[in-house]
Amino acid sequence: MIFSPKCRHCGKQEVVLTKIYYEATLRHGGVLHTFGVPDLEIPVCQACGEKVFTLAVEYQIDDAFKELS
């Protein structure tokens, strides 16, 4: 996974890949779905908590939604 170690929000170089529980919301078929994604691997700034949503993160969320169907 490629991401900058520098946070776009606070500017500190404290962004690290972290596993978190994430509650996602997606619209599918005109219906809004809210579901949990356990162990989402996402870059997070350790200084301010800002999450960095990369393409790899989006794929994990999509895969978790597909598992619900």
Helices and strands as residue ranges (DSSP letters): E 15-28, E 31-45, H 55-68
